[in-house]
Amino acid sequence: MGANSGRVARLKPQTIDELKSHVNVDFTTEEIKEWYDDYKSRLQPGQKELTKKQFVQVYDSVFQGDASNFAEHVFRTFDANGNGMVDFKEFILGLCISGSTDFETKLKWAFSMYDINGDGFITKDEMQQIIEAIYKMTDCKASSPQKLTEDLFKFMDCNQDEKISPEEFIQGAKQQPLIVNLLECDPGLDEN
């Protein structure tokens, strides 16, 4: 692989310790090293961070459907410093949060993805954009994205102010399993 073919970059032990101290998931040192190797294999020689385009390509390769729109939203949540790139620390922390088994942690991350403009609320348009991206990626046939958006929005917007707060989102997700299925990109959605 170009100029770096003779040398493989390795994580320093203090970097691994720092990552483990910030991660609420029990990643072992070996797992972090494996993620690092996979991350580095995606970079061009001399490159230190994933571009949005690279991130979308990697994410899109995991799904049979078109995950590019969804991956752009995921990228936004991983790019913690907003510089348009994802370094390894952002990458591993993003993986841990988005894949967290802690329900509330996962829902807070999901809220940040649905809140496209970052104003602290989810509008119907923002929700529909995410649901359409999930449908495209999973080939879901449960109902139309528009109908599902309408139904979920009605259910979650408790105070009927045409926007969903973080509290409404978390409360709604706790009461409606379909929302959790969407978060997990489950192609077997039903209309319950």
Buried (B, 14 or more C-beta within 10 A) or exposed (E): EEEBEEEEEEBEEEBBEEBBEEBEBEBEEEEBBEBBEEBBEBBEEEEEBBBBEBBBBBBBEEBEBBBBBBBBBBBBBBBEEEEEBBBBBBBBBBBBBBEBEEEEBBBBBBBBBBBBEEEEBBBBEBBBBBBBBBBBBBEBEBBEBEEBBBBBBEBBBEEEEEBBBBEBBBBBBEEBEBBBBBBEBBBEBEEE
